[in-house]
Amino acid sequence: MHPVHRSGLLLLALVMTSAATMTAQSDPALERARKILRSVPLIDGHNDLAWEIRSSKTAPRDVAAYDLRGHAPGHTDLERLKAGQVGAQFWSIYVPGEVKDSGFARIQLEQFDIALRAIARYPDRLTLALTAADIEREFKRGRIASLLGMEGGHVIENSLGALRAYYDLGARYLTLTHNVTLDWADAAADSARHGGLTEFGREVVREMNRMGMLVDLSHVSPGTMSDALDVAEAPVIFSHSSARALTDHVRNVPDSILQRLPKNGGVVMVTFVPAFVSQEVADWEKIATEEGKKVEAQVSDTVERRRQMDAWVAAHPRPDATLAQVADHIDHVRKLAGVDHVAIGSDFDGIEHTPVGLENVSTFPQLFAELIRRGWSDDDLRKLAGRNLLRVLRGAESTATRLQRDRQPSTRTIEQLDRPPVSS
Ligand SMILES: [Zn+2]
C-alpha cells in the first residue's frame, strides 16, 4: 500500500463503503444481469473442483472433508455458486498427461468417483445431468445441473471401448488432448507430431459423435482443431479457451477457426485464465518461466531456488488481467463467429490467479453487467449464458440418435488405422 495520510484513509474508506452500497443496491446493469440469469441457466464449461478436492493438502480425495456448505478454500462452494447464479456446471474430471504411474485410466476412474460423490453429497443443491433436458429440468427445480467433462484423450489409452465405458459413467465431453501430444492427436502446448489428428484420432471423433459426447477442442493444436472440424458431424465446443487475436497464447482459438464455427454450430466457452486473457500476463509468464529455468540450472538447493524466484517476482510484479479484458474476448468471438457461438468456461479452481473482478464463482453476474453496459441485448446474453450450449448439446444428442440408426460401436484399433502392416 502507498503511504496515505490518516484522514485521507478515512475518506477513502467512506468513499469505498458508499461505492459498495451503490453496487449492491442500485446498479441497474447488475440488476438486469441478475434477472436474465434467473430466466436461463448459466452454464459454465470448466471448473476444476474435483482436482482441487483430490489434491487438498489437509485431506486429499476426501469429499466429506472438503465441505462445500462452508467457505471452501478454493473458488467454489455452494454459497458462492448461488450468489453467482450458476445454473449448470461442467465439472472437469482432469487427469494430467504427464503422470505415469499405474496408468491414466485408474486416475480417471478416481476422478469420476470424487466428482460423483461430491455431486451426490448435496442432493438439495446439485444433480447429475446427462442431457440438455436434464439441465433445463434441474434449473427449474433450483438445482445446479452437474455434468462431467473429461480433460485429456490420453485417458482412453487408445481404446474406443474405454471411451464408451466413460460415456456410460456420465462423461459428456472429452477434451481431445491436455498439454501432451498423444499417439493420435497434437496438443497446443506440445510438438505437432501428426499435423493434427491421425486416422484413429478421426475415428475417436466419429465415435464420440455416434455416442453424443461433445468433442472439446480446448488444449489441442490448430491442426487438431481443423481436422476435428473436418470430420465432426455434431457441433464442437472449446470448454475453456479465449481468442488468439487478442492474446497470443497457444491455448487460444485463432480467427481462422472461429470463422468455421457457424457452419459447425459449435461454441467457444471464453475462459478467465489470466495468461489467455491478457497479453501482458502472457508475456510476464513467458519471462518468469525462462527465469525459473535459469535459476533451476544454476541452483541445486530447492529452498534457495524458491527464495531466488520469490525475490525475482517481488522485483517484477505479476500484472493482473481484468474482467473488462474477458469481456473483450467475448466481444471478439461474437464479432468473428457470431453471437450464437460464444459461451463461458471459467476454469475456476484450475487457476492460481484470477482476473480482477472475477475472483470466484460468485462473480459471474458482474461479467453480464459489463456486457449490458456495452450494449448487449437480453436475448443475446441468454444465448451467451446457456442457450447456445443447450443448442450444442441438443445437436450432439440428435446427431447421436441419427448415427446410431445405421452405425454400430466402432471396434477399430489404433494398430489397424495408424500402423498398417507394410504391404509386400
Ligand atoms: Zn485445462
Boltz pocket constraint, residues with backbone or C-beta under 6 A from the ligand:
constraints:
  - pocket:
      binder: B
      contacts: [[A, 151], [A, 219], [A, 240], [A, 350]]
      max_distance: 6.0
